[in-house]
Amino acid sequence: MNQASHPSPKQHWAHLNEVSFVAGMRILFSIYRLLGPWPFRLILAPVLLWYVLTQKNARAASRTYLQRLNRQYDLQLSCTLFGILKHFASFAETILDKMLLWGGLYPLDQVQFIGRDTIHQQISEKKGGLLICSHMGNVEICRVLSRQFPEVKLTILVHTKHAEQFNRMMEKINPHSQMNLLQVTDMNPAMAMLLNEKIERGEFIVIAGDRIPVSPNPRTTTASFLGESAPFAVGPYVLASVLRCPVYFMFSLLIKDVPQVHFEKICDEVILPRKGREQVFQQLAAQYAARMEYFCQQAPYQWFNFFDFWHLPPMDISDASR
């Protein structure tokens, strides 16, 4: 087995201009609507090839991730250009699914919600909670279904300054696509109060657990992920302790063409002691990393972090808004 390669130079995820990958997706979406999925995929193929060949860091990040999966679980995934193209093709299909969702063309009746009974119990008691998601699969499914079922109110915390063009494209497809997004680059008292009010109204806050904060000195802890220590944000767990609400992990993936959303209740409340809080962070991050690793085994091409995930980069916030 070849040693995992590392993208170089190290780069914070917020510096990555993901829009360069999705800039032509609106045209491809129109092709899909007019001609169907196979013409879409035929035209997408050269676009994917061009992107993978020209984006050295993203290509190396994909290869490193696939190599680590192979080394940890002997999955025998291709780590050649073919395997990397397959990884990015899965990403492109997910972007298409987002547009289909907001365009009203996605088969929502096929979505399987696993563990939703605990969520429904929470809703019936008019209690809110914190959902810690990941950049796996298509979390947009939950946003669309929350509009179909008014009792499920979601607010997704995002950092989208580097993808404003993509968000504008989504708004053109459906003006409601941005209605429950909340831009957050720093958690201040005013933001904490706003989120606490939402929790008290029985709403759910969604935050990703697999990207470090956009700040000059991000607060992180470490946990083993695919055989090597990786930095994880402590923000979701600090937020949970402030909100004093139940915490769930939420993972989205596609298994045999069936979309699934998994809910797993972690605890009723995160309590951070005055001493030993770092150990609490490490335990929670390790629990999250283990579950993310499990789902990566189930759907290896559906985890979309195309940067050097295992190494904490220096952060230049003057560049963080791209």
N, C-alpha and C positions, 0 to 999 in steps of 0.2 A: 504493500500500500504506500502510495506517495505521501510525503508529508504535506499537511494542509498549507496552502499558500495564503499569504496575508495581503490584503489590498494595501497599496502604498501610494502616496503618503496617507497617514491616518487622517480621517476626516469625520467631523461630526455629522450626524444624519441630517441636521437642519441645513447644512450647506449643500446637500444634494438637490439639484434642480430636476425633480421628478417630472416636471412639466415637459421636459424635452422628450420623454418617453410617450406621453399621452397627448401631445400636441395635435396629432392627426386622428385621434380616436373619434372625434365628432364626425368626420367624413366617413370613417370606417363604420361608425354606428349607422349612418344613413345607408351605406351599402348593405349592412346586415338587414335593415328594415325593408329595403327594396328587393334584395336578391336572396337573403337567407344566410345561414351560418357558413356554408362551405365557400362561397365566393368571398365572404369576410375573411376566412382563414387563409385562403390563397393569397389575397392581397396583403394580409398581415405578415405573412412569412418573410418577404424581403425587408419589411420594416423592422421586424425582430432581428434579423440577421445584421442589418446595418447598425442597430442600436448596440447589440452585444459586441460587435467588432470594434466600435468606436468608444465604448465606455469601459476602459481598462479596470478601474476600481470596482465597478459593479460586477463585472465579469469575474474578477478575482474573488470577490465576496461570495458570489454564488458557488464558485468552485470550492472555497474553503468550507462553507456550510455543508455541501454535499459530501465532501471528504470526511468531515467530522461525523456525519450520520453513518457513513459506511464503516468507519473505524470503530464507532461505538456499538453498532447493532448489526454489522455485516449485511447491510441491505443490498449491496452490489449495485448501487445507483451509478449511472454513467457520470463521470466528472469531466468528460471531454466537452468540446463545443456543443455536441448534440445534447448532452444532459443540461448544460447551461441554457441552451435555447429552449428546452422543455420547461425549465424553471421560469424563464421570462414569458413563455407562452401562457403558462398558468396565471401569471400576473396580468397579462393582457386580457385573458378571459374574465378575470375578476373585475377589471375595469369595465369591460363590456357589460357584465352582470349588473354593475352599479347603474349604468345608463339604462339598461332594460328595466331595472327596478323602478327608477324614477320616471321612466317612459311608459309605465303601466304594462310592460310586455313580459314580465318575469312570472313564472308559474308558482305563485306564493303558496298554493295549496299543497305543493310537494315538500315544503320545508318541514323538517322534523325538529321539534324542540325537546331536548332531552334534559330532564331535571327541572322542567318548568313548574311542576307542582309546588316546589318550595317558593318560587317567585309568585305564583298565584296566591299562595297562603299569605305572603307578605303584602300583596296588593289588597286582599280581602280585609286585612287588618289595618289598611290605610297607613302602612309604614313604608318609608323609603329605604333605599340601600345604595351601596356602592358596587358597581360592576367593573372588575378589572379585566380588560380584554387584551388582545395582542394583535399584531399585524399578520394575522393568519386568516386566510379565507376572506369572507365578505361580511363584515359586521353591519353593512348597510341594511341587511335583511331586517335586523331588529328595529332600525329607524323607520323603515317603511311600515312594518307591522304595528309599530307604536301609533302610527297615524290611523290605522284601521281599527285599532282597539284603544279608544280614548283613555281607558283606565290605566294604560301603561304609558307613562310619561317619562321620556328619556332626555337627558341633556348630556351631549358628548363633549368632553373637554379636548380641544385640539390645538395644534400649532400649525396654521395653514398659510402663513405669510409667504412661504416658499412655493405655494401652489395656488396662488390666487386665480391664475388663468384657468386651471382645471375646475376650480369651484365656480367660476363664472360660466363655464361650459355646462356644468351640472345644473346651474340655475336656469339656463336657457331651456334645458330639457324639461325641468319642472321647478317653478319658482319656490316650491316648498322644500326643496332639497337641502337648503341651508338653515331651515327654521329652528332646528334644535341643536345647532352647533354653537359652542361657546369658546371663543379664542382665549387661551390662557398661556402666557409666557412666564408668569410669576404668580405664586399663590400669596396674596396679601390679605389683611384682615377683612377688607371690603368684599373680596371674592369669596372668602370663607363664609361670611355672613350670608351672602347671596345663595351659596350652595346649601347652607344649613336650612334656609327657608324652604328650599325645594324639597329637601329630605323630610322636613316637618309636614309638608303637604302630601307626602306619600310618593314623591317622584324618585327616579333613579338617576344617579350620576355615573357616567361611563368614562373611564380613563384607561389608557394603554399602560401596561406594565413592562413593555419590552423596548422602551426608548428612554434615554437619559434626558434630563431637563435641558432646556435652552437657557443656559446661564453660564457666567464665567467660572464659577466654582460649584458645579452640580453636586448635590447630595446623593451619594450612591452607597450601595453595599455590594457585596460580591456573593455569587452563588455558582455552583457547578452547573454548566450547561453543555451537553454533548462532550463531556470529558475534560473540560477546561474551565477554570474560573472566569466569570464574565461579570461586568458591572451592571447592576440593576438599580433603577431609581427607587428611592425610599418615599418619594412624594405620595404615591397612592396609599401607603400605609400611614403616613403622617396625616393625610387628609381623612382617612377612615377614623383615626383616633380623635380628630377634631369634630367630625360629624357624629361620632358615637352611634354608628348605625351598623347593620349587618353588612358583611362583605361577601361577594361572590366572585368566582372566576367565570369568565364567559369566553368560550372558544367557538369559532365558526370554521367549518370546513366542508368540503364536497367529497362524499364517499360514494363511489359507483354512480356518479351523476345525481346523487340525492343530497341536497343541501341540508346540513345539520347545524344546529346551534346548541351547544352544551352549557348548562348552568350548573355550577358546583358551589354550594355554600361553604365558606371557609370558617366563619365565626360570626357570633352575634355582635361582637364589638372588638375593636383593637384597643388594647390598653397599653400605653407606653410608660413603664416605670421610670422613676428619676434615675435609677442606676440600672444598667444592663439593657438599655433600649437598643443598642447596636446588635445585641444578640437576638432581640425580637425582630429587628429588620432582616437579619440574616436568615432567621427561621422562615419568615413569611416569603422572602425572595426565593429561598430554596424550594419552598412548597410550590410557588408559582412556576419556577424554572422546571421542576420535575413534571408538572402537568403539561407545560408547553412542549417539553421534550417528548412526552408521550404522544401528543397529538401530531408532532412533527413526524413521528414514526408512522402514524396512520395516514398522513397526507404529506409526504416529504417535499413535494414541489409547491406547497401552498403557504409557506412561511416567507414573507416578503420584507426582509431587511437587507437591502443590497449595500451594506457598508461593513466595515470591520467591527463586528458586534462584540468581539472578545477583548478589545483594547480601547481603553478610555482615551479619547483624543484631546489635545489642547483645544480650548474653545475661544474663538474670536467672535464676540457678540456683535461686532460691527458688520459681520457678514451673515448674521443669523436670520435676517429678514428676507433672504432670497427665496 
